């Protein structure tokens, strides 16, 4: 068996960034930007009013001072004149501030009669002007690589980029194996169960930026399994679920080897997830996950998600652990790293770290416990028993 870190390094060595493609802004959300976006102009491109009010010279802005309103400037319709002494421009948020003005007095601080305004005795300090280029300047850049969130899309649009170069979404073929499985909505016999793993992993793949392809469930015979693996041609990553152990009906290793799998490793020192395998099958990376539901999803987070990040050109690295404070004592760990399902709670000390409590059962078949958890508490191999209050590492469960 190899360690979790060694297994992840082997998995990441199997993948490389995919080619890029140009997409419209409306299709770019959640994608990974691969080429920087350069601003075509300053933003704002002019000194702009930050409030509705009156633009005037700050030197004349005294309580009780009066000004003649010479024009009006809503956003999108600039007034091109120049203000002289004792003159003001009725201005609205986003409109260009005219020459001769360096302050906007908000409308709440003004009394108006006809075309004359009088400033109140108490004035807000202002100046309520957004300087030209205050957000960014022409030539400023949004760096890559980065996963594009809503704020990034808005910034790219503001910079003038109608289309962006992003990494192609990874195609991920998901193959569940086992005679005991029937798809959701089917009619399982008394000796069968509903296949759930592929659907949870599909949601995980989508959230990580990939495109999942659910293959037909492969029955426990070599010909069927081979036929299902043939359907995965064209995928960037093949994820098999179950059948990777050493039982008489665990055929993934033998069948994939007969098809040319170049195996990188088999078995890792991890709970849950010991019977994990990975390698390269033709042009695709392949990772064989355990069949127990919790094992499959935990290994998906620890191994598949970093592989998807690397395929999209993001840093090829593990999810960074966070710190929490044990809410109750915990026993010693065995020889494998244990990713315990756990719940986060309020801080117990002044350190402001959240508290963490393992769920009541760590059975790798119990999806109900995983659904109630929000963290994976990491116990190192052969870790000693730990008292309440000890600081431990955890990973937030992906949502």
Secondary structure by P-SEA (a helix, b strand, c coil): cccaaaaaaaaaaaccccbbbbbcccccccccccbbbbbcccccccccccccccccccccccccbbbbbcccccccccccccccccbbbbcccccccccccccccccccccccccbbbbccccccccccccccccccccccccccccccaaaaaaaaaacccbbbbcccbbbbbbbbcccccccccccccccccccaaaaaaaaaaaabbbbbbcccccccaaaaaaaaaaaccccbbbbcccccccccccaaaaaaaacccccccccccccccbbbbbbcccbbbbbbbccaaaaaaaaaacaaaaaaaaacccccccbbbbbbbccccccccccccccccccccccccccbbbbbcccccccccaaaaaaccbbbbbccccccccccbbbbbbcccc
